[in-house]
Amino acid sequence: MRGLLAASLAAWTFFMVVATATPLLATGVWSLMTDQDATWPSSRQIFGSFGFAAAVGLPISLIICFAVGYPAWKFASTHGLTTRWDAVKIGAALYLLVTVGGHIAIYMGRGSYSYAQGGVLLTKDSVPTFQGVVFDLFLTLFYAADGAVAGLAAWLVGGSKSVVSIHAQR
């Protein structure tokens, strides 16, 4: 269980650093590089996002890691997939499955909607635009990396102990 808790915290932290802090700080660095007025993010912008994500994202991360991660850990340990590399691959694969499932659910949904982010139209009449497909591919790769971090954290904290051997000791 400690491994899954570590996986959840690592995945959430990775997501927050890459998805929130990096773009905010990159904006400030870009403004300095282009000799524009420095627009560094305020502490309210950074910690407001972190606070919201902690209240909403961390519980979701915990639920996903335990609901999906525990059966995967049990399956992996019974099939001898207990190396660090196995944990990274399984973590990435699980996050890919969840991400692809989410994309399918969104695009197969009923109704017609359009979605834009940052002035770029990503979905028009419920069909992804070219930019939307590129964005979805980027998100899919990002979530695979997030899953790899989660798998590695689970392996590091949980060790190479399998779930089966833990249950056998009780």
Buried (B, 14 or more C-beta within 10 A) or exposed (E): EEBBBBBBBBBBBBBBEBBBBEEBBEBEEEBEEEEEEEEBBEEEEBEEBBEEBEEEBBEEBBEBBBEBBBEBBBEBBEEEBBEEEBBBBBBBBBBBBBBEEBBEEBEEEEEEEEBEEEEEBBBBEBEBBEBBEEBBEEBBEBBBBBBBBBBBBBBBBBEEEBBEEBEEEE
